[in-house]
Amino acid sequence: MKRSWKVVLLVLAALTFAILVHMHFIREYVDGRFMLGPNDGMAQMLPFKQHLYDQYTQGNFFYSFSFGLGGGIYSQLAYYFSTSIVYLITLLVIKLLDIANVIGSPDVITWAKAILPVSIIRLTAALLLAVGVFRYLRIPLVPAFIGACFYAGSAIYFRHVVYWEFFANAFLWLPLLVLGVEKIIRERKPYWFIAAVAISVFDNFYFSYISFIFIGIYAIARWFIKLSEDELPIKSQLLFFIPSVLLGFGIGSISFIPSVYAFLNNYRPAFEDPIPFYGNDDNILFTSRTLLLPVLFVFLICVGGFYKNKLFRLFALLSILFIFFQGSPRIASIFNGFSAPQYRFEYLSMFVVAGTIAVGLTQLHKVRKWQLLVAIGLTVLLYSLYLHHDMTLDLADDWAKYVWTGAALVLLAFLFYILKRKAWMLGICLAVVFATYIPLINAHQEKQLSDAGNVENSTQQLLTSDKYASNEQRGLIDDVLASDESFARLEWKTNDNNTNMLLGFPGISIYSSILNKELLFFYYHDLNIDMKRESVSRYSGFGNRANLYSMLNGKYIMFDKEEKIAAPYGFRPYMESSNYIVYRNDNLLPFARVTAAAFDEKEMESHTPLEREHAMLDGIILSDGRSTEEAESLPDLMDKVSVEAAGGTYQDGQLKVDQTEGGLDLKLGDDLPQTGDYYVSFYLKNNDASAPLYDLTVNEFETNRKSQQSIYRTKVDELTIRVKAADTIRIRLPEGSYTMEDFRLQHEDYQMLDSAVAEAEDIPFSISHNRVTVDYDNLQEGSYLKIPVPYEKGWQVTVNGESRELLKADYAFLGVQLQNGENHIVFTYRPPYWNILVVLCIGSLLVSLLWGILLRKRHMAGEKGEKEA
């Protein structure tokens, strides 16, 4: 009974601490603001949660036709939430509350409101798990709890929750991995480690990679620092670690393999900038956004006598190592998969910092006074040096004063303790520690997140406004799609948002760190589609190119009436509300199309984007070398165009804009058509490597280009812009120096599109979750069927019940060769290697259970033998 009360008090204490360190965001919540970042938080976290909720509660777990142009949500969203254990539990709770009519139908506001309570509960759980590990390491309860508070309530935890909430889940699984390692070393029990590995790799492949780097370092450190005499020898440890890792991976592979495949099937330009080994100027004592070290840790790590204790030595040396890592962009790159340096691994640092604090508190009474006094002096010196070398701070700075005051109070309290060495005085010291740290971490959240990070703008008013997802937008879109019996896509987005996921309609845009590279290449290279904003990890719209809308199911476009409307050819006003108007595509081609004309993808490399569009209209472009036709070549009209500089000079491909805005005027000859559209292509690069993001306009078409220094630029500098026919094409750029060359101009009269629409057959089809079914009576030998569903591993196709070869059609979509006569075609999606992974997962789980049973029997037999002896 006494033990139960201890557990209850421990949980209550952890929950109380979690609430106290969230007080800033609790106050913000009361004032109508959310614990939510204004960029990725709003643009990715909320839309993905809402979308997965909609899909999962409808029984659709694998594929969504509303994930951009379509995508495997189980694999492509595994980096975010699709396999996140915390999210899945939250989803279940919200669904139960919905069923019980406790809340209304869940929407984006529901998910925004849920962030704070989920964060408090997650922090509480992470704290308790860390306490459990520290207790297993024989650290007394109170020091273990105090140390764990600094792990769970660290600056990096709140930064993760606010900007990329799923990042914070790693705080839960790291202590389990450490416990698993210790269970093998101390007790020869592998199942804890198997479970920890399985949970980590299932929950998030990216953070399991980061945590496994740490756990490898931790295990190696334990080989050098033995904490007891009866630890398992290193060779024997390996006999446990290796199969445990394999079995853990086997169990978690059902999530890990599809998500890693999605990651490898993503495309992001390689980070080619030099990465210095050392050079991060992060001030870890005063202003760090990610690794703000508590003064108690700095004081304890300066006590030389503590290093005689093996457990303190283990945690302190690991802490020093990871603090060193904090200063190295090269190390940050390694933790980010050898890509651009990203500082997301500080939760590892804070775990060993917490361990150092927990053990150090147990050693205070074992060292001499002078050692503690020296530690106080060294701490003051370190804070002075960090303040002196930080050019952004001085002692007159309010924040520097705040941190100094807190540090001084803690050190002063410990000075009194050192002089008297009374146990009750240590309690006062710890009270001062918490009395200074809790306000400090709340103030840090306000300074670094709410103020500097603009989190204060994340309000309910914004989330229901026209800038995000308003009821008027939702109502008009619902009315439009309700009037349409077929599957149709509608283009509309607000700012960076995955708006279609928020409002629940099939769209033509997506913003996600992991996307299907076939689609990205389709936009970047194959069709060279300008998305009206250069940035990696996204695609959007079809560059106002009517052919693409018609072929890829783009039936509707919604416009804000207050903005300039530039609808593509064939779009007419259809439906409107007070502030918005929807245009409908009168030239929409059928979802499923059949053709006998095949073009070879390699042969199309010498053709322009417009010529490739025509080949897609006329037939099918295949990647396997099959071809029955030669693609047409359209004339380049640049020899009938005069190029003149405006607001600057242009010579030998070099444009210098001297005025606020300038560029080139392409003056078309009198004999060129003034109807239809023109496709103008050119190479553009800003010659100033440090120039910021800049706007580019080509007549009515507006887009922007990233800075050369931006890690989010696509590195695609060959542009193709579609504009309405005019006597002059005006290319405008801000003041600066640019390389502009390789111009090409082609005319589109849309005769081929009109002909394709007139000749199109209306082929019956149906879409259901992860399946597309098409029925077609084929009368022409050698025909192919293609549908505007993105090609990715996991799709399979059968014709009349027999498995057939899945073709990559038109660079990035699905196709299949037809039989003569009746064809019942079924395209079905499952995550990559799904059937094998189900067997591997179940098999690994069974082997793990069997191994555990055998070890238990062996252990019991050994105990029985000892008793008989």
TAURKA-V22410 format. One record per backbone hydrogen bond with DSSP energy under -0.5 kcal/mol. NH is the residue of the N-H (numbers start at 0). CO is the residue of the C=O. E is the energy in kcal/mol with one decimal. If there is no record, write none. Layout:
# TAURKA-V22410
nh=NH co=CO e=E
nh=NH co=CO e=E
This chain:
# TAURKA-V22410
nh=4 co=0 e=-1.9
nh=5 co=1 e=-1.7
nh=6 co=2 e=-2.1
nh=7 co=3 e=-2.4
nh=8 co=4 e=-2.8
nh=9 co=5 e=-2.5
nh=10 co=6 e=-2.6
nh=11 co=7 e=-2.6
nh=12 co=8 e=-2.7
nh=13 co=9 e=-2.5
nh=14 co=10 e=-2.7
nh=15 co=11 e=-2.6
nh=16 co=12 e=-2.4
nh=17 co=13 e=-2.5
nh=18 co=14 e=-2.3
nh=19 co=15 e=-2.4
nh=20 co=16 e=-2.5
nh=21 co=17 e=-0.7
nh=21 co=18 e=-0.6
nh=22 co=19 e=-1.3
nh=25 co=21 e=-2.3
nh=26 co=22 e=-2.5
nh=27 co=23 e=-2.1
nh=28 co=24 e=-2.4
nh=29 co=25 e=-2.1
nh=30 co=26 e=-1.5
nh=31 co=28 e=-1.7
nh=32 co=27 e=-2.9
nh=33 co=457 e=-3.1
nh=35 co=33 e=-2.0
nh=36 co=161 e=-2.7
nh=37 co=452 e=-0.5
nh=41 co=36 e=-0.8
nh=42 co=38 e=-3.2
nh=43 co=39 e=-2.6
nh=44 co=39 e=-2.2
nh=45 co=40 e=-1.9
nh=46 co=41 e=-0.5
nh=47 co=43 e=-2.7
nh=48 co=44 e=-2.1
nh=49 co=45 e=-2.6
nh=50 co=46 e=-2.7
nh=51 co=47 e=-2.7
nh=52 co=48 e=-2.3
nh=53 co=49 e=-2.4
nh=54 co=50 e=-2.6
nh=55 co=51 e=-3.3
nh=56 co=52 e=-2.3
nh=57 co=53 e=-0.6
nh=57 co=54 e=-0.7
nh=58 co=55 e=-1.7
nh=59 co=54 e=-2.8
nh=60 co=58 e=-0.7
nh=63 co=70 e=-2.3
nh=66 co=63 e=-0.9
nh=67 co=65 e=-1.5
nh=69 co=66 e=-2.1
nh=70 co=63 e=-2.1
nh=72 co=70 e=-1.1
nh=73 co=61 e=-1.4
nh=75 co=71 e=-3.1
nh=76 co=72 e=-1.6
nh=77 co=74 e=-1.0
nh=79 co=76 e=-0.8
nh=80 co=76 e=-1.1
nh=81 co=76 e=-2.0
nh=83 co=80 e=-1.1
nh=87 co=83 e=-2.7
nh=88 co=84 e=-2.2
nh=89 co=85 e=-2.5
nh=90 co=86 e=-3.2
nh=91 co=87 e=-2.1
nh=92 co=88 e=-2.4
nh=93 co=89 e=-2.8
nh=94 co=90 e=-2.4
nh=95 co=91 e=-2.3
nh=96 co=92 e=-2.4
nh=97 co=93 e=-2.1
nh=98 co=94 e=-2.6
nh=99 co=95 e=-2.3
nh=100 co=97 e=-1.3
nh=101 co=96 e=-2.5
nh=102 co=96 e=-1.1
nh=110 co=106 e=-1.8
nh=111 co=107 e=-2.1
nh=112 co=108 e=-2.7
nh=113 co=109 e=-1.6
nh=114 co=110 e=-0.8
nh=114 co=111 e=-0.6
nh=116 co=112 e=-0.7
nh=117 co=113 e=-2.3
nh=118 co=114 e=-2.4
nh=119 co=115 e=-2.3
nh=120 co=116 e=-2.3
nh=121 co=117 e=-2.9
nh=122 co=118 e=-2.7
nh=123 co=119 e=-2.1
nh=124 co=120 e=-2.5
nh=125 co=121 e=-2.8
nh=126 co=122 e=-2.4
nh=127 co=123 e=-2.3
nh=128 co=124 e=-2.4
nh=129 co=125 e=-2.2
nh=130 co=126 e=-2.3
nh=131 co=127 e=-2.4
nh=132 co=128 e=-2.0
nh=133 co=129 e=-2.6
nh=134 co=130 e=-2.7
nh=135 co=131 e=-2.0
nh=136 co=132 e=-1.6
nh=137 co=134 e=-2.0
nh=138 co=133 e=-2.0
nh=143 co=139 e=-2.3
nh=144 co=140 e=-2.7
nh=145 co=141 e=-2.5
nh=146 co=142 e=-2.7
nh=147 co=143 e=-2.3
nh=148 co=144 e=-1.7
nh=149 co=145 e=-1.0
nh=149 co=146 e=-0.7
nh=150 co=146 e=-1.0
nh=151 co=147 e=-2.7
nh=152 co=148 e=-2.4
nh=153 co=150 e=-0.9
nh=155 co=289 e=-0.6
nh=157 co=153 e=-1.2
nh=158 co=154 e=-2.0
nh=159 co=155 e=-2.4
nh=160 co=156 e=-2.4
nh=161 co=157 e=-2.3
nh=162 co=158 e=-2.2
nh=163 co=159 e=-1.9
nh=166 co=163 e=-2.4
nh=167 co=163 e=-0.5
nh=167 co=164 e=-1.4
nh=168 co=165 e=-1.2
nh=169 co=166 e=-1.6
nh=170 co=167 e=-1.6
nh=171 co=168 e=-1.8
nh=172 co=168 e=-0.9
nh=173 co=169 e=-1.7
nh=174 co=170 e=-0.6
nh=175 co=171 e=-0.6
nh=176 co=172 e=-1.8
nh=177 co=173 e=-2.0
nh=178 co=174 e=-2.6
nh=179 co=175 e=-2.4
nh=180 co=176 e=-2.1
nh=181 co=177 e=-2.4
nh=182 co=178 e=-2.5
nh=183 co=179 e=-1.6
nh=184 co=180 e=-2.4
nh=185 co=181 e=-2.8
nh=186 co=182 e=-1.9
nh=187 co=182 e=-0.6
nh=187 co=183 e=-1.2
nh=188 co=182 e=-1.6
nh=189 co=187 e=-0.6
nh=193 co=189 e=-2.5
nh=194 co=190 e=-2.4
nh=195 co=191 e=-2.2
nh=196 co=192 e=-2.7
nh=197 co=193 e=-2.6
nh=198 co=194 e=-2.7
nh=199 co=195 e=-2.3
nh=200 co=196 e=-2.7
nh=201 co=197 e=-2.0
nh=202 co=198 e=-2.5
nh=203 co=199 e=-2.1
nh=207 co=203 e=-1.8
nh=208 co=204 e=-1.5
nh=209 co=205 e=-1.5
nh=210 co=206 e=-2.7
nh=211 co=207 e=-2.3
nh=212 co=208 e=-1.5
nh=213 co=209 e=-1.6
nh=214 co=210 e=-2.8
nh=215 co=211 e=-2.0
nh=216 co=212 e=-2.0
nh=217 co=213 e=-3.1
nh=218 co=214 e=-2.5
nh=219 co=215 e=-2.1
nh=220 co=216 e=-2.5
nh=221 co=217 e=-2.0
nh=222 co=218 e=-1.0
nh=222 co=219 e=-0.6
nh=223 co=219 e=-1.0
nh=224 co=220 e=-2.0
nh=225 co=223 e=-0.6
nh=230 co=227 e=-0.7
nh=231 co=184 e=-2.6
nh=236 co=232 e=-2.6
nh=237 co=233 e=-2.3
nh=238 co=234 e=-1.4
nh=239 co=235 e=-0.8
nh=239 co=236 e=-1.1
nh=240 co=236 e=-3.6
nh=241 co=237 e=-2.3
nh=243 co=239 e=-1.9
nh=244 co=240 e=-2.9
nh=245 co=241 e=-2.2
nh=246 co=242 e=-2.8
nh=247 co=243 e=-2.8
nh=248 co=244 e=-2.8
nh=249 co=245 e=-2.3
nh=250 co=246 e=-2.4
nh=251 co=247 e=-2.5
nh=252 co=248 e=-1.3
nh=253 co=250 e=-0.8
nh=254 co=251 e=-1.9
nh=255 co=251 e=-2.7
nh=256 co=252 e=-1.8
nh=257 co=252 e=-0.6
nh=258 co=254 e=-1.9
nh=259 co=255 e=-2.7
nh=260 co=256 e=-2.7
nh=261 co=257 e=-2.3
nh=262 co=258 e=-2.1
nh=263 co=259 e=-2.6
nh=264 co=260 e=-2.2
nh=265 co=262 e=-1.0
nh=271 co=269 e=-0.8
nh=275 co=273 e=-0.6
nh=278 co=326 e=-2.5
nh=279 co=326 e=-1.9
nh=280 co=278 e=-0.6
nh=283 co=281 e=-1.1
nh=285 co=282 e=-0.5
nh=286 co=282 e=-1.0
nh=287 co=282 e=-2.4
nh=292 co=283 e=-3.0
nh=292 co=290 e=-0.9
nh=296 co=293 e=-0.6
nh=297 co=293 e=-1.7
nh=298 co=294 e=-2.5
nh=299 co=295 e=-2.4
nh=300 co=296 e=-2.7
nh=301 co=297 e=-0.7
nh=301 co=298 e=-0.8
nh=302 co=299 e=-1.4
nh=303 co=301 e=-0.9
nh=305 co=302 e=-1.2
nh=306 co=303 e=-1.3
nh=307 co=304 e=-1.3
nh=308 co=305 e=-1.9
nh=312 co=308 e=-2.6
nh=313 co=309 e=-2.4
nh=314 co=310 e=-2.2
nh=315 co=311 e=-3.2
nh=316 co=312 e=-2.4
nh=317 co=313 e=-1.9
nh=318 co=314 e=-2.3
nh=319 co=315 e=-2.5
nh=320 co=316 e=-2.3
nh=321 co=317 e=-2.4
nh=322 co=318 e=-2.3
nh=323 co=319 e=-2.1
nh=324 co=320 e=-2.1
nh=325 co=321 e=-1.4
nh=326 co=322 e=-0.6
nh=326 co=323 e=-1.4
nh=327 co=324 e=-2.0
nh=328 co=326 e=-0.6
nh=329 co=275 e=-0.9
nh=331 co=327 e=-2.2
nh=332 co=328 e=-2.1
nh=333 co=329 e=-1.9
nh=334 co=330 e=-2.5
nh=335 co=331 e=-0.9
nh=336 co=333 e=-1.4
nh=337 co=332 e=-2.2
nh=338 co=332 e=-1.1
nh=341 co=331 e=-0.8
nh=343 co=341 e=-1.2
nh=347 co=344 e=-1.7
nh=348 co=344 e=-0.9
nh=349 co=345 e=-2.6
nh=350 co=346 e=-1.3
nh=351 co=347 e=-1.7
nh=352 co=348 e=-2.3
nh=353 co=349 e=-2.3
nh=354 co=350 e=-2.2
nh=355 co=351 e=-2.3
nh=356 co=352 e=-2.2
nh=357 co=353 e=-2.6
nh=358 co=354 e=-2.5
nh=359 co=355 e=-2.6
nh=360 co=356 e=-2.2
nh=361 co=357 e=-0.7
nh=361 co=358 e=-0.9
nh=362 co=358 e=-0.6
nh=362 co=359 e=-1.2
nh=363 co=359 e=-0.5
nh=363 co=360 e=-0.6
nh=365 co=362 e=-1.9
nh=366 co=363 e=-0.8
nh=371 co=367 e=-1.3
nh=372 co=368 e=-2.6
nh=373 co=369 e=-2.5
nh=374 co=370 e=-1.8
nh=375 co=371 e=-2.0
nh=376 co=372 e=-2.2
nh=377 co=373 e=-2.8
nh=378 co=374 e=-2.2
nh=379 co=375 e=-2.3
nh=380 co=376 e=-2.3
nh=381 co=377 e=-2.7
nh=382 co=378 e=-2.4
nh=383 co=379 e=-2.2
nh=384 co=380 e=-2.6
nh=385 co=381 e=-2.6
nh=386 co=382 e=-1.9
nh=387 co=383 e=-2.6
nh=388 co=384 e=-2.4
nh=389 co=386 e=-0.6
nh=390 co=388 e=-0.9
nh=392 co=389 e=-1.5
nh=396 co=393 e=-2.0
nh=400 co=396 e=-2.5
nh=401 co=397 e=-2.1
nh=402 co=398 e=-2.6
nh=403 co=399 e=-2.7
nh=404 co=400 e=-2.7
nh=405 co=401 e=-2.0
nh=406 co=402 e=-2.6
nh=407 co=403 e=-2.9
nh=408 co=404 e=-2.3
nh=409 co=405 e=-2.0
nh=410 co=406 e=-2.6
nh=411 co=407 e=-2.6
nh=412 co=408 e=-2.2
nh=413 co=409 e=-2.1
nh=414 co=410 e=-1.8
nh=415 co=411 e=-1.9
nh=416 co=412 e=-1.8
nh=417 co=413 e=-2.7
nh=418 co=414 e=-1.9
nh=419 co=415 e=-1.6
nh=420 co=416 e=-3.9
nh=424 co=421 e=-0.5
nh=425 co=421 e=-1.2
nh=426 co=422 e=-1.4
nh=427 co=423 e=-1.4
nh=428 co=424 e=-2.3
nh=429 co=425 e=-2.4
nh=430 co=426 e=-2.0
nh=431 co=427 e=-2.4
nh=432 co=428 e=-2.3
nh=433 co=429 e=-2.3
nh=434 co=430 e=-2.4
nh=435 co=431 e=-1.6
nh=436 co=432 e=-2.7
nh=437 co=433 e=-2.1
nh=439 co=435 e=-1.7
nh=440 co=436 e=-3.0
nh=441 co=437 e=-1.7
nh=442 co=438 e=-2.7
nh=443 co=439 e=-2.6
nh=444 co=440 e=-1.8
nh=445 co=441 e=-1.9
nh=446 co=442 e=-2.6
nh=447 co=443 e=-3.1
nh=448 co=443 e=-0.5
nh=448 co=444 e=-1.7
nh=449 co=444 e=-2.2
nh=450 co=445 e=-2.5
nh=451 co=446 e=-2.3
nh=453 co=450 e=-1.0
nh=454 co=448 e=-1.9
nh=455 co=449 e=-1.7
nh=456 co=453 e=-1.5
nh=457 co=454 e=-2.0
nh=458 co=456 e=-1.8
nh=459 co=31 e=-1.6
nh=462 co=458 e=-2.0
nh=463 co=459 e=-1.1
nh=464 co=461 e=-1.6
nh=467 co=464 e=-1.5
nh=468 co=464 e=-0.9
nh=473 co=469 e=-2.3
nh=474 co=470 e=-2.9
nh=475 co=471 e=-2.2
nh=476 co=472 e=-2.3
nh=477 co=473 e=-2.6
nh=478 co=474 e=-2.1
nh=479 co=475 e=-2.3
nh=480 co=476 e=-2.6
nh=481 co=477 e=-2.2
nh=482 co=478 e=-1.1
nh=483 co=480 e=-1.2
nh=484 co=482 e=-0.5
nh=487 co=485 e=-0.5
nh=488 co=552 e=-2.2
nh=489 co=505 e=-2.6
nh=490 co=555 e=-2.6
nh=491 co=489 e=-0.6
nh=494 co=492 e=-0.5
nh=496 co=493 e=-2.2
nh=497 co=42 e=-0.7
nh=498 co=496 e=-1.6
nh=500 co=497 e=-1.5
nh=501 co=497 e=-1.2
nh=502 co=498 e=-2.5
nh=503 co=499 e=-1.2
nh=504 co=499 e=-2.0
nh=506 co=504 e=-0.5
nh=509 co=538 e=-2.4
nh=511 co=536 e=-2.1
nh=514 co=512 e=-0.5
nh=516 co=264 e=-2.4
nh=516 co=514 e=-0.5
nh=518 co=515 e=-0.8
nh=519 co=515 e=-1.7
nh=520 co=516 e=-3.0
nh=521 co=517 e=-1.7
nh=522 co=518 e=-2.0
nh=523 co=519 e=-3.4
nh=524 co=520 e=-2.5
nh=525 co=520 e=-2.4
nh=526 co=521 e=-2.3
nh=528 co=522 e=-2.1
nh=529 co=527 e=-0.5
nh=529 co=719 e=-0.6
nh=530 co=528 e=-0.5
nh=533 co=703 e=-1.4
nh=534 co=532 e=-0.5
nh=535 co=711 e=-1.8
nh=538 co=509 e=-1.7
nh=540 co=507 e=-2.4
nh=544 co=541 e=-1.4
nh=545 co=543 e=-0.7
nh=547 co=544 e=-0.7
nh=548 co=544 e=-1.7
nh=549 co=545 e=-2.4
nh=550 co=546 e=-2.1
nh=551 co=547 e=-2.3
nh=552 co=549 e=-0.6
nh=553 co=548 e=-2.6
nh=554 co=488 e=-1.2
nh=554 co=552 e=-1.5
nh=555 co=488 e=-2.1
nh=556 co=582 e=-2.0
nh=557 co=490 e=-2.6
nh=558 co=580 e=-3.0
nh=560 co=558 e=-0.5
nh=560 co=578 e=-2.6
nh=562 co=559 e=-1.8
nh=565 co=563 e=-0.5
nh=570 co=567 e=-1.7
nh=571 co=583 e=-2.4
nh=573 co=581 e=-3.0
nh=574 co=581 e=-1.4
nh=576 co=579 e=-3.0
nh=580 co=558 e=-2.2
nh=581 co=574 e=-3.6
nh=582 co=556 e=-3.2
nh=583 co=571 e=-3.3
nh=584 co=554 e=-3.0
nh=585 co=569 e=-2.9
nh=585 co=583 e=-0.7
nh=587 co=584 e=-0.8
nh=588 co=549 e=-1.7
nh=592 co=785 e=-2.3
nh=594 co=783 e=-2.4
nh=597 co=595 e=-0.7
nh=598 co=619 e=-2.9
nh=600 co=621 e=-2.8
nh=603 co=599 e=-1.4
nh=604 co=601 e=-1.3
nh=605 co=602 e=-0.8
nh=606 co=603 e=-1.8
nh=611 co=607 e=-2.1
nh=612 co=608 e=-2.2
nh=613 co=609 e=-2.1
nh=614 co=610 e=-1.8
nh=615 co=611 e=-2.1
nh=616 co=612 e=-2.0
nh=617 co=613 e=-2.5
nh=618 co=614 e=-2.3
nh=619 co=596 e=-2.3
nh=621 co=598 e=-3.0
nh=621 co=619 e=-0.6
nh=622 co=807 e=-0.9
nh=627 co=597 e=-2.9
nh=628 co=597 e=-2.0
nh=636 co=634 e=-0.6
nh=636 co=744 e=-3.3
nh=638 co=635 e=-0.5
nh=639 co=636 e=-2.1
nh=640 co=637 e=-1.7
nh=641 co=666 e=-2.3
nh=643 co=641 e=-0.5
nh=643 co=664 e=-2.3
nh=645 co=662 e=-2.7
nh=648 co=655 e=-2.3
nh=650 co=653 e=-2.1
nh=653 co=650 e=-1.8
nh=654 co=652 e=-0.6
nh=654 co=737 e=-3.0
nh=655 co=648 e=-2.9
nh=655 co=653 e=-0.5
nh=656 co=654 e=-0.5
nh=656 co=735 e=-3.1
nh=657 co=646 e=-1.9
nh=657 co=655 e=-0.7
nh=658 co=646 e=-1.7
nh=661 co=732 e=-2.5
nh=662 co=645 e=-3.1
nh=663 co=730 e=-1.7
nh=664 co=643 e=-3.2
nh=665 co=663 e=-0.5
nh=665 co=728 e=-3.0
nh=666 co=641 e=-2.8
nh=666 co=664 e=-0.9
nh=667 co=665 e=-0.7
nh=667 co=726 e=-2.5
nh=668 co=639 e=-1.6
nh=671 co=668 e=-1.7
nh=676 co=747 e=-2.4
nh=677 co=722 e=-2.9
nh=678 co=745 e=-3.0
nh=679 co=677 e=-0.6
nh=679 co=720 e=-2.7
nh=680 co=678 e=-0.5
nh=680 co=743 e=-2.9
nh=681 co=718 e=-2.0
nh=682 co=740 e=-3.2
nh=683 co=716 e=-2.4
nh=684 co=738 e=-1.8
nh=686 co=736 e=-2.6
nh=687 co=736 e=-0.6
nh=688 co=686 e=-0.8
nh=690 co=687 e=-1.5
nh=693 co=704 e=-2.3
nh=695 co=702 e=-2.8
nh=696 co=731 e=-1.9
nh=697 co=700 e=-2.8
nh=698 co=729 e=-2.1
nh=700 co=697 e=-2.4
nh=702 co=695 e=-2.7
nh=704 co=693 e=-3.0
nh=709 co=706 e=-1.2
nh=712 co=709 e=-1.1
nh=716 co=714 e=-0.8
nh=718 co=681 e=-3.0
nh=718 co=716 e=-0.7
nh=720 co=679 e=-2.8
nh=722 co=677 e=-2.5
nh=722 co=720 e=-0.5
nh=724 co=675 e=-2.3
nh=728 co=665 e=-2.6
nh=729 co=727 e=-0.7
nh=730 co=663 e=-3.0
nh=730 co=728 e=-0.6
nh=731 co=696 e=-2.9
nh=731 co=729 e=-0.6
nh=732 co=661 e=-3.5
nh=733 co=694 e=-0.5
nh=734 co=659 e=-1.2
nh=735 co=656 e=-1.4
nh=737 co=654 e=-3.1
nh=738 co=684 e=-2.9
nh=739 co=652 e=-2.5
nh=739 co=737 e=-0.6
nh=740 co=682 e=-1.5
nh=743 co=680 e=-2.1
nh=745 co=678 e=-2.1
nh=747 co=676 e=-2.8
nh=753 co=749 e=-2.5
nh=754 co=750 e=-2.3
nh=755 co=751 e=-2.4
nh=756 co=752 e=-2.4
nh=757 co=753 e=-2.2
nh=758 co=754 e=-1.9
nh=759 co=755 e=-0.7
nh=759 co=756 e=-0.6
nh=762 co=760 e=-1.1
nh=765 co=772 e=-2.1
nh=767 co=770 e=-2.7
nh=770 co=767 e=-1.4
nh=771 co=826 e=-2.4
nh=772 co=765 e=-2.6
nh=773 co=824 e=-2.8
nh=774 co=763 e=-1.5
nh=775 co=822 e=-2.3
nh=777 co=775 e=-0.9
nh=777 co=820 e=-3.0
nh=780 co=778 e=-0.5
nh=782 co=779 e=-0.8
nh=783 co=594 e=-3.3
nh=784 co=815 e=-2.8
nh=785 co=592 e=-2.4
nh=786 co=813 e=-2.1
nh=787 co=590 e=-0.7
nh=788 co=786 e=-2.0
nh=790 co=811 e=-2.6
nh=793 co=794 e=-0.5
nh=794 co=791 e=-1.6
nh=795 co=827 e=-2.5
nh=796 co=803 e=-0.6
nh=797 co=825 e=-1.9
nh=798 co=801 e=-2.8
nh=799 co=823 e=-2.6
nh=800 co=823 e=-0.6
nh=801 co=798 e=-1.6
nh=803 co=796 e=-2.6
nh=806 co=814 e=-2.9
nh=808 co=806 e=-0.8
nh=808 co=812 e=-3.4
nh=809 co=620 e=-2.4
nh=810 co=620 e=-0.6
nh=811 co=808 e=-0.9
nh=811 co=809 e=-1.1
nh=812 co=808 e=-2.6
nh=813 co=786 e=-0.9
nh=813 co=788 e=-1.3
nh=814 co=806 e=-1.7
nh=815 co=784 e=-2.1
nh=817 co=782 e=-2.6
nh=820 co=777 e=-3.1
nh=822 co=775 e=-2.1
nh=824 co=773 e=-3.1
nh=824 co=822 e=-0.8
nh=825 co=797 e=-2.4
nh=826 co=771 e=-3.1
nh=827 co=795 e=-2.9
nh=827 co=825 e=-0.5
nh=828 co=769 e=-2.4
nh=829 co=793 e=-1.8
nh=833 co=830 e=-1.7
nh=836 co=832 e=-2.5
nh=837 co=833 e=-2.3
nh=838 co=834 e=-1.7
nh=839 co=835 e=-2.6
nh=840 co=836 e=-3.0
nh=841 co=837 e=-2.4
nh=842 co=838 e=-2.9
nh=843 co=839 e=-2.7
nh=844 co=840 e=-2.1
nh=845 co=841 e=-2.4
nh=846 co=842 e=-2.5
nh=847 co=843 e=-2.3
nh=848 co=844 e=-2.3
nh=849 co=845 e=-2.6
nh=850 co=846 e=-2.8
nh=851 co=847 e=-2.5
nh=852 co=848 e=-2.3
nh=853 co=849 e=-2.5
nh=854 co=850 e=-2.5
nh=855 co=851 e=-2.1
nh=856 co=852 e=-2.5
nh=857 co=853 e=-2.4
nh=858 co=854 e=-2.4
nh=859 co=855 e=-2.6
nh=860 co=856 e=-2.6
nh=861 co=857 e=-2.2
nh=862 co=858 e=-2.2
nh=863 co=859 e=-2.4
nh=864 co=860 e=-2.3
nh=865 co=861 e=-1.9
nh=866 co=862 e=-2.1
nh=867 co=863 e=-2.3
nh=868 co=864 e=-1.9
